[in-house]
Structures are given as structure tokens and as C-alpha cells.
Amino acid sequence: MQAIKTIGLDIAKSVFQVHGVDAGGQMVIRRQLKRRFVLAFLRGCRHAWLGLRLAHRPITGPASCRRWGIRCG
């Protein structure tokens, strides 16, 4: 599997939608994850930017990563 460089995460109550792209912008992963599996998935994606969609407001960058306990950059 190619390295995921950017992750888009659409947050919902119980099922989250995850999209991951590589450095060239090609889709690497697109799947639904239940809430209890999201943190484990994100911990496995080292060195990736994370973009969250929460209540129609995008939250991106290192501050979001720190809030979730994920190492960015």
C-alpha cells in the first residue's frame, strides 16, 4: 500500500468516513470506520496531515493532530 500523506475525516456519531491520498493526490484509501476503530487507524498513519469535518466547520493542521494525540509532520 502507498504511503498516506493526507487524511480527510468526516466525523459522525457512530460511523466515520475516512479518505486518504498519497503525495501525488491519488486516492489510497476510502472506507467507513466505527468510532471505536478511528484512533487505532490514525495512529497507524504516521506523518500524514489530518483534515477534520466537524459540524460543517473544517479543522485542519497540527493543532487538530495534537488534540487527538496524533504526531503530525
C-alpha positions in Angstrom: 0.0 0.0 0.0 1.2 3.5 -0.8 2.0 5.9 2.0 -0.9 8.1 3.0 0.1 11.8 3.1 -3.3 13.5 3.8 -6.3 12.1 5.6 -9.8 13.6 5.4 -12.1 12.5 8.3 -15.8 13.2 8.2 -16.9 12.8 11.8 -20.4 11.5 12.7 -22.0 10.0 15.8 -21.0 6.3 15.2 -19.6 5.8 11.7 -16.8 8.0 10.4 -15.8 8.3 6.7 -12.1 8.2 6.0 -10.4 9.3 2.8 -6.6 9.1 2.3 -4.5 10.4 -0.5 -0.8 10.0 -1.4 1.8 12.7 -2.2 0.6 12.8 -5.8 -3.1 13.3 -4.8 -4.2 9.8 -5.8 -6.8 8.1 -3.6 -5.2 5.4 -1.5 -8.0 4.6 0.9 -11.7 5.3 1.3 -13.7 3.5 4.0 -16.1 3.8 6.8 -14.8 3.2 10.4 -16.8 2.8 13.5 -16.0 5.2 16.2 -14.0 2.7 18.3 -11.6 2.0 15.5 -10.8 5.5 14.4 -8.0 6.3 16.8 -6.2 3.0 16.2 -6.4 3.7 12.4 -5.0 7.2 12.8 -2.1 6.0 15.0 -1.1 3.7 12.1 -0.9 6.6 9.7 2.4 8.3 10.6 3.5 11.5 9.1 0.1 12.4 7.5 -1.8 15.7 7.5 -5.2 15.4 9.1 -8.3 17.4 8.0 -11.5 17.0 10.0 -15.0 17.9 9.1 -17.0 18.6 12.2 -20.4 20.3 12.3 -19.8 21.9 8.9 -16.5 23.5 10.0 -13.2 22.2 8.7 -10.5 21.8 11.4 -7.0 21.1 10.0 -3.4 21.2 10.9 -1.1 20.3 13.8 -3.4 21.6 16.5 -6.0 19.1 15.5 -3.4 16.3 15.5 -2.2 17.2 19.0 -5.8 17.3 20.2 -6.3 13.7 19.0 -2.9 12.6 20.3 -1.5 12.0 16.8 2.0 13.1 15.8 2.0 15.4 12.8 4.8 16.2 10.3 
